[in-house]
């Protein structure tokens, strides 16, 4: 093999390596751009999320199910089936016998010691 042939082969290998590196760089840029979009979407979602209500009532399964428990808004024990309540509605629910959450104690928060 002549020196020119070896140099040409080396040059082709370097061009190939450059194309591979460019593809990898494009892939990494795509991952970064996707992560930037996810973060922007998360920030937008957080900004649009309604504020946590002061109190919620946890309801049972099925339409028209009676209230199960009253919670302070944001209580981790509340579960997924909750509806916001006003202070007056919390007092009314407690008076009707709806149980207050033993974890967040909404009865103490609204001053109900019945």
C-alpha positions, -999 to +999 in steps of 0.1 A: +000+000+000+013+034-009+014+063+015-013+081-006-036+051-003-031+049+035-037+086+038-069+084+018-082+055+039-074+074+071-092+105+057-123+084+049-122+069+084-120+104+099-150+116+078-169+085+089-161+092+125-172+128+120-206+117+106-211+093+135-203+121+160-227+145+143-255+119+145-248+114+182-247+151+188-280+156+170-295+128+192-282+144+224-296+178+213-329+161+206-330+147+242-321+181+256-348+198+236-374+172+247-363+177+284-366+215+280-401+211+266-411+188+294-399+213+320-417+242+303-449+221+302-445+212+339-440+249+348-471+259+327-492+232+343-481+243+378-489+279+370-524+270+357-532+246+386-560+260+407-551+269+443-556+242+470-590+247+487-590+253+524-611+223+531-624+193+511-648+164+516-639+129+506-668+111+489-674+074+484-674+055+451-705+060+429-726+090+420-745+103+450-724+086+475-725+101+510-695+120+523-669+099+539-645+123+557-637+160+559-601+171+554-580+202+554-572+210+518-540+193+507-542+165+532-523+135+520-549+112+534-578+126+514-575+104+483-586+112+448-624+117+452-626+150+470-648+181+465-639+216+478-659+230+508-664+264+523-659+269+560-697+269+565-700+237+546-673+221+567-692+231+599-725+218+584-709+184+574-694+180+609-727+188+625-744+161+603-719+136+616-693+134+587-661+122+603-632+146+605-598+133+593-578+122+623-546+131+605-552+168+595-579+176+621-602+200+601-625+202+630-598+220+650-590+242+621-626+255+618-632+256+656-657+227+658-654+208+690-687+190+689 
